[in-house]
Structures are given as structure tokens and as C-alpha cells.
Amino acid sequence: MRVFIAGVDGYLGWPLAQHLSARGHEIAGVDAMLRRAWVAERGSVSAVPIASIGERLAAFRDASGASLSFTHLDLRDQPKLGETLAAFAPDAVVHLAECPSAPYSMIDFEHADFVQTNNVSGTLGLLFAMREHCPDAHLVKLGTMGEYGTPDMDIPEGFFEVEFRGRRDRLPFPRQAGSWYHWSKVFDSQNVSFACRLWGLAVTDVMQGIVYGSWCPPSDPRLSSRLDFDEAFGTSVNRFCCQAVIGHPITPYGSGTQSRGLLSLADSMQCLTLALEHPAAPGEYRVFNQLRDVVSIGRLAELVRDAARALGISARIAPVDNPRAEAEAHHYNPDSNKLRELGFRPSAPIDVELRRMIDDLVPHTDRVRAHAHRLPPTVRWEPAAACTASAAEEP
Ligand SMILES: NC(=O)c1ccc[n+]([C@@H]2O[C@H](COP(=O)([O-])OP(=O)(O)OC[C@H]3O[C@@H](n4cnc5c(N)ncnc54)[C@H](O)[C@@H]3O)[C@@H](O)[C@H]2O)c1
């Protein structure tokens, strides 16, 4: 299969290119190298050093014997995107090319506006380019479980049956996002679903849980994927592991009773591959909830502490005030059967995966320690007045 990956330089995109290539698929990819710039803007680095895109492409060739056709472009450059898609003629397009950070989107108006424009406009550009140049290709677009929020009922996979005033219908399950970033993902999902209805595109919309884990093939460090730990771009588990490795307390936000769906990077690769190798039908808009475990943030902190201790690293937990506006005690029971029905078999359990990640991080302890000041939360979800007051209280 010819697979076009938008966002191929990212945390998920780079391993996905390798994983699909190892299964015999032909890969092309685009990226505007924005993630590297955002993390630098926040004064941080990837804990695992990453190679330049040129070095990555050389390593890809050395490892697979195949070349990855890469184009440096922004999805919002619609004409250039169209030319690139037309030249590659993909069977499938994986859309990962968005800004994935809730805290980054909550910094101020400029960041909220950037994240929404980048994500919504980039996705629209991709939809129009697909309509023009590869209308038969299967689109696998990444959404997030955060689109649903935390309703006081179970969460189905995208749609549910509703009865209202004696009539029944199958409708999109309500979205109740909790950051400007998450709202951008909701808008994308709506636009993708509309394009599918309008133009008959084949779409899998993946509501993905929080992804954790490292990707460090021992054969060649140029194949490693990034692993961020700063407050904006580090997901909770990755941040906790970095804290443990440098001997800092692990800091769940608030009471730690917030539950979230999670999966490892290896499981995310497996799920995305299943979605690609079992495509949606033309005109079908299907939604998969992609997660393996539902765990509270407090329990996650304990799992990381225990994984570190098993490796001889003494770690402790010290909760901090929650900078986010979110329900802390809530019901959380999302469905996630569709990928299992396609054959998803979770790989290593979370404790094994955490030990593996901590092992991969230990050689980079100094690098994490040098940027440890970027770990604590400074971006707050509060109204402006409260924000000013709490900022003034900080040292
Ligand atoms: N990592 C997670 O835990 C997680 C969880 C749920 C959903 N997702 C979603 O998965 C996708 C990929 O996430 P990730 O963690 O790999 O993020 P990432 O930031 O590492 O990767 C995204 C890549 O896309 C590129 N990009 C962004 N905007 C672009 C644009 N306009 N044009 C071209 N390239 C652009 C970035 O430079 C980056 O390399 C995102 O859509 C994200 O919302 C991620």
C-alpha cells in the first residue's frame, strides 16, 4: 500500500513510517518541522536526542532498503500539498500534522489562534487536496479522546442512538472539549465527517487516548522518536518518567482522580496499522476509540514510581495544584471494541512498558535535568484576573 503520512517528523509519525515500511508499505511524508520549533520556543528539548530530518531519511534507507519520499511543507500551502499528493498517488493518507498541545493553546490569544488556525485550516487544506487529487484514498485522521470530555455516561465510538420526543436517530455523541486545542480537534472531526458525506471520502477518525512510551531502536539512534517532557508537549506519563529519572518528585495535578484512556506508542502503531489495512468503505465515516487502559492520573504516578523503584531509582509522588479547569471526580467508561474486533492485541502491559521507557531515558538524565525547569506547570486555565494573581504569587 502507498501511505502518505502528514506529520511524519512527529512523535507518532516517525515510528509509524518505520513500522509501516517494515510491513512492506511504501511511504511518503510531509512535515513543516513545527514541533521542533514549538518545543524550542518553550525552552525545552526532546529527552531522547533526535536526528535532523536529513539524517532520519538516511537512517530509514539504511534500515529498510527503501526510501521515504519527504517534502518539507505546511498543510496550509494547499497548492503545494495538492502537487505532492498527486505525485505520490497514495492509497491511504494518515493525518497527524496538527499542534497536539492543550497547554500551548491556553497560553494566550496568539497561541489559541495559532493552534486553531493551524489545525482546522491544515485539515481543510488536506480534505480539499484529497478531493482533487486522490478521492479514492482512505483517510485516517487523528482525533483525541479529549474531544468527548468527561460526560456522566459511558462514551460510545463516535455515535449513539438517541430517543427524543418519540423519535429515534443515530447521532454524533456530544463533544465537550476542555481546551482551545481540543476544540480544534472537534472542529476537525466535524469538517472531516462533512467532507465524507459530501464527497464520498473513505474516513477512519481515530479518537486516540494519551500515548506514552519511547521509540529507541537499538540498531541506530537516528531512528529514535522524540520524547518531550516540558509542561506543554510532554504527555503525563512521559513527564512522570522524566521526573523519576532525574530524582524529582512525580507531580500529578490536583487530586489525581481524573481518569484517562491511555495506550503505548507500540500499541498506537499497531492500531493505526489495523485501521489502514482494514480501510473504511467509500463514503463511510467510522470512528474508533483508540485506547488500551483507563487509569487515573494518581494511579499512573504510582505505576511510574513503582517502575522506577524496580530499576533501583528512588522516586516519590508530590501532587501539585491543578492548573487546568477539569472535573477531578467523574465517571469514565469509554467503549473501545472496534479495534479489538479488527484484531488489536495489546502488547506489553503498562508496567513493563514504563520500565522500558525509564531504561531508555536513563542515558539522557543530564539532558532532562538541564531543562527540568520546563517541567512544572505555568500555563493556567483560569480567567485572566485569577491568572495574573496566581502568576504574581509564583517565584
Ligand atoms: N501524542 C498523543 O498522546 C496524542 C493523543 C491523542 C491524539 N494525538 C493526535 O495525534 C496527532 C500526532 O500527535 P503527535 O504526538 O505525533 O504530535 P507531534 O507534534 O509530535 O507531530 C505532529 C507533526 O505534524 C507537524 N505539523 C503540525 N502542523 C503542521 C502543518 N500545518 N503542516 C505540516 N506539518 C505540520 C509537526 O511539525 C509535527 O512533526 C495529532 O493530531 C494529535 O492531536 C496525539
The ligand as a Tripos MOL2 file, in Angstrom:
@<TRIPOS>MOLECULE
LIG
   44    48     1     0     0
SMALL
NO_CHARGES

@<TRIPOS>ATOM
      1 N1          0.6350   12.0140   21.3390 N.am      1 LIG1
      2 C1         -0.5260   11.8270   21.9390 C.2       1 LIG1
      3 O1         -0.6070   11.4490   23.1200 O.2       1 LIG1
      4 C2         -1.8150   12.0670   21.1770 C.ar      1 LIG1
      5 C3         -3.0250   11.7080   21.7980 C.ar      1 LIG1
      6 C4         -4.2070   11.9160   21.0880 C.ar      1 LIG1
      7 C5         -4.1800   12.4530   19.8290 C.ar      1 LIG1
      8 N2         -2.9870   12.7910   19.2500 N.ar      1 LIG1
      9 C6         -3.0110   13.3630   17.9080 C.3       1 LIG1
     10 O2         -2.1070   12.6390   17.0970 O.3       1 LIG1
     11 C7         -1.5050   13.5150   16.1350 C.3       1 LIG1
     12 C8          0.0040   13.3940   16.1910 C.3       1 LIG1
     13 O3          0.4300   13.6680   17.5120 O.3       1 LIG1
     14 P1          1.9750   13.6730   17.8990 P.3       1 LIG1
     15 O4          2.0370   13.4440   19.3720 O.co2     1 LIG1
     16 O5          2.7380   12.7960   16.9820 O.co2     1 LIG1
     17 O6          2.3310   15.2010   17.6350 O.3       1 LIG1
     18 P2          3.6740   15.8320   17.0260 P.3       1 LIG1
     19 O7          3.5950   17.3020   17.2790 O.co2     1 LIG1
     20 O8          4.8650   15.1210   17.5380 O.co2     1 LIG1
     21 O9          3.5250   15.5310   15.4760 O.3       1 LIG1
     22 C9          2.8110   16.3460   14.5860 C.3       1 LIG1
     23 C10         3.7280   16.6650   13.4180 C.3       1 LIG1
     24 O10         2.9870   17.4340   12.4730 O.3       1 LIG1
     25 C11         3.7450   18.5520   12.0710 C.3       1 LIG1
     26 N3          2.7880   19.6240   11.7430 N.ar      1 LIG1
     27 C12         1.9500   20.2760   12.5650 C.ar      1 LIG1
     28 N4          1.2250   21.1840   11.8880 N.ar      1 LIG1
     29 C13         1.6050   21.0830   10.5890 C.ar      1 LIG1
     30 C14         1.2170   21.7380    9.4010 C.ar      1 LIG1
     31 N5          0.3180   22.7330    9.4010 N.pl3     1 LIG1
     32 N6          1.7990   21.3550    8.2410 N.ar      1 LIG1
     33 C15         2.7290   20.3680    8.2070 C.ar      1 LIG1
     34 N7          3.1620   19.7300    9.3170 N.ar      1 LIG1
     35 C16         2.5980   20.0850   10.4930 C.ar      1 LIG1
     36 C17         4.6360   18.8960   13.2500 C.3       1 LIG1
     37 O11         5.8150   19.5640   12.8370 O.3       1 LIG1
     38 C18         4.9280   17.5220   13.8530 C.3       1 LIG1
     39 O12         6.1170   16.9610   13.3550 O.3       1 LIG1
     40 C19        -2.0530   14.9100   16.4290 C.3       1 LIG1
     41 O13        -3.1380   15.1720   15.5690 O.3       1 LIG1
     42 C20        -2.5470   14.8010   17.8570 C.3       1 LIG1
     43 O14        -3.5990   15.7100   18.0960 O.3       1 LIG1
     44 C21        -1.8030   12.6140   19.8970 C.ar      1 LIG1
@<TRIPOS>BOND
     1     1     2 1
     2     2     3 2
     3     2     4 1
     4     4     5 ar
     5     4    44 ar
     6     5     6 ar
     7     6     7 ar
     8     7     8 ar
     9     8     9 1
    10     8    44 ar
    11     9    10 1
    12     9    42 1
    13    10    11 1
    14    11    12 1
    15    11    40 1
    16    12    13 1
    17    13    14 1
    18    14    15 2
    19    14    16 1
    20    14    17 1
    21    17    18 1
    22    18    19 2
    23    18    20 1
    24    18    21 1
    25    21    22 1
    26    22    23 1
    27    23    24 1
    28    23    38 1
    29    24    25 1
    30    25    26 1
    31    25    36 1
    32    26    27 ar
    33    26    35 ar
    34    27    28 ar
    35    28    29 ar
    36    29    30 ar
    37    29    35 ar
    38    30    31 1
    39    30    32 ar
    40    32    33 ar
    41    33    34 ar
    42    34    35 ar
    43    36    37 1
    44    36    38 1
    45    38    39 1
    46    40    41 1
    47    40    42 1
    48    42    43 1
@<TRIPOS>SUBSTRUCTURE
     1 LIG1         1 GROUP 0 **** ****
